């Protein structure tokens, strides 16, 4: 595939989905959306039937930052955020309207957002990222393990960002051409194949220090290579049967996300009990 994406983004052994058949698998997003509506209705009904008091009515304190995928915005994860709030998490938007542009600059902005949330909640932050959003989450976790308690990636080609369907590669290339023509909020050639892109890719490959990590992937993914989502640094790889776009809505994916976040939350609490000074020091570190 001849695109302007750097060859280092597609290491040997990784090939993205190809042809119309792969894209057709993304058509199930409507079915996944309907399944999500039924799933959330059942959850709300169950939640409303519970007693008014008890451990199940816990205060939502653990912060969860949600980062959308390529060419998507916070709206794309709004339904997942609503579900996580029912599960007792305090969700935060990334403040991304459309996820395009320089990856390193995006991580820089998200780091400031991460610092603000950690300081406001006096807690490490859990992160859920879809597709490119998961790659950004991976970079954040490598850069700021002191502020990240765990990450969940959904269909994120961390190992080979260039192992994607030709249509998405063309979209990225078109953004590069628009940037060259002077259109703002696009992607420069440096962010697609130059030192900037390479530095961002290298940051995503850095070891994670005591940061929980669940990588969710699907062999029905019509956009990215499933193998490229299997980061060896992840403690858990979870396979679902959703489309790439549909992972943000698929009920099974949601349950895996919620389960992982609860596990990270328990680990954070145990760590805080073992070393209270680490949590007390968060606002000071975040304000640097």
N, C-alpha and C positions, 0 to 999 in steps of 0.2 A: 504494500500500500504506500503510495507516494503522497505524503503530506508534509507539512512544515513542522510536524512534531519531531523532537529530537530522537535519534535512534536509541539513545540510552534509556528512554522511557518505555521501550519494548525490548527487554532483555531476551536472550535466546530461550525458547521453550514456551513463550507466552503468545497466544494468538487470540485476537478478539473475535466475537461472534460475527458471522458473515451472512450476507444474502437477505432476501425478503422473509424467509422462513423465521430467521432469528427476530426480525422486527415484528413479525406477526405475533410472536409470543407476548409482546408488550400490549397487545390488544386486550388481554385479560384484566387490565387495570380497572375496567368498569366493573367486572365481577368482583374483584378484590375490594373495590370501593363499596359495593352493596353489602359484601360480607362484613366490612368494617362497621357500617351503619347498624347492622343487626347485632354485632358483637358489642358495640358501645351501648346500645339500648338495653341489652341484657345486663351489662355491667352497672349501668345507672339504676336499673330496676332493683338489682341485688343490693346496691349501695343504699338506696332509699329505704329498703326493708330492714336494714340493720338497726339495732338499738341506737339511741342518740348518744350514749356514752359507752366508753370502752376503749381498749387498745386499738381497735380498728378505726377509731375516730382520731387518729394521731394528728398532731399539727404538722403541716407541710413545711419542713425546715430544710431538708436536703436539696440543694440546688442542682438543677439539671439544665445544661445549655444544649440547645438543639441547633444543628448547623445543616442547612439545606444543600442539595446537590447542584451540579452544573446547570446554569441558566435557570435555576429555580430560586425562590425566596422563602422567607419564613412561613409564608402562607402554605407551602407544600407540606410542612410538618405540624400544622396547626391542629389537625385531628389527633395525631399522636400525642401532642402536648396535652390536649384535653383528656385523653385517656390516662396519661401519666399523673395528671393532677388527681384523678379519681383514685389512683393507686397511692396517693399520699406524698407525691413529690412536688417541689416548687419549681416550675419550669420557667426558663428564660429564653427570649428570642436572641438570635445572633445579630439582629439589626442589618441583615443582608436582604436587600430588595430583589436583586438579581445576582446570582453567584457567577460572575465573569470577572476577568481581569487577572492581574498578577497574583499568583498563589502566595508568594512571600509577603506581599503587601497585605493580603487577606489575613494571613496568620498574624502579622503585626497588629492589625486592627482587632482581631479576635483575642489577642493576648491582653490588650487593654480592657476589653469587655470581660475577660476571664478575671483579671485583677479586681475590677469593680465589683463583680458578683461575689468573689471570695471575701473581699473586704466587707461588703454589706451583710453577708450571711455568716461571717466569722467561721468559714468552713471551706474545705476543699470542694471542688465542683466536679460533678459527673457530666460527661459529654456524650451525646448521641449524634452521629453524623451519617447522612445518607449520601452515598456515592462520593463525589468530590468533597462533600462536607465531612465524610469520614476520614479522608486523606488529610484535610485541614486539622481534624481532631487529633490524628496521629502525630502530626507535626507539633501541635500544641503540647501534647503529652510528653513528647521528647524534649521540648524546650522548657516546659514549666512543670516538672513532676511534683514540685512543691505545692502546686495549686490544683492539680488534677487527681481526683480519687479513683477514676476509672473511665474507660471509653467503650462505647459500643459502635462499631462500624457496620453499615448495611450496604452491601454491594459496592464496596470501596476498593478499587484496584491499586492498593498500596504498593504491591510488588512490581506492577507494570502498568503505570497510568496510560501508556500508549496502546495497550492491548484492548482497544475499544472498537465498536462497530464503525465502519467507514463513514456512516452518516454523521456521527458525533465528531469524528476526526475532521470532516469537512466543515462542520460548524465552528470548530476551534480555529481552523485555517481561515475561514471567512472573517472571524473576529480579528485575526492578525492582519488581514488585508484592510479591514476597516480602520484599524489603528494606524496603519501606514498611511492611510488617506486622511488622517487627522481626526477621526471620530473618537471622542473621549469614552471612557469606561469600557474599553475593549482590552485586547491582549496584544502586547508587542511581540515581535519575533524573539526577543530575549527571553520572554516568559514562556515561549513555546519550545524553544530549542537551544537557547543560549545559556550563559553562566547562571542567570537567574533561575531558569527551569531546573538546571542541574543541581544547584544549591538547595532548592526546595525539595527535590527528589531525594537528595542525600540526607536531608534533615528527617524525612519520613522513614529512613532506614536506620536511624539511630536507636540504640538500646533504650528500653523503658525501665526506669528505676522504680520498682514497687508501685507501678500503676496497673490496676486491673484492666483487662483488655479482652473483649469478646468480638470476634469477627463473624458476621453473618453473611452467607453467600447463597446463591441459587444456581443450579444447573439449567434453570429455565430463563436465566438472565439473557436478554437479547441485546444488551448494550455493552457490558464489560465481560472480560474473561473471568469465569468463576475461579480458576486457579490463581489469578492475580490478586484475589481477595484473601488468600490464605497466608497471612503474615505469620511467620514462625515465632514472632515475639508475642502473639496472642496466646493467652492461657486456654482459650476455648474457641473452636471453630464450629459454627452451627449452620447446618444446611436447612433451608426452607424451600418451599415449592412455589414461590412467588415470582412475578416478573420483576424486572429491575425497578421500574417506576412504582409498581404496586407494593414494594416492600414498605413504603411509608404508610400503607393502609392495611396490609394483610394482617388478620387477627393473630395468626400463629407467630409471625414475626414480632408483633407487638408483645405477645406474652413472653417471648424470649428476651426482648429488650427489658421489659419490666423485671423479669427474674434476675437478669444480670445486674441491673441497677440495685435491686434489693441486696444482692450479694456484696456489691461494692460498698453499699451503705453500711452493712454490718461490719465489713472490714475497716471502714473509716472510724466507726464507733469504737471498735476494739483497739485500734491504734491510738485514738484520742484518750482512752482510759489508761493505756500503757504509758503514754507520753503527753500529758495535758499541755505542756509548754509548746508543743508543735502547733497545736490549734491556736493557742493564745498568741502566738507569734505571727499568725497569718496576715492580719491587717497591716502590720509593720512591714512585712516582706512585700505584700501586694502594693504598698504605696511607694515603693522605690522606683 
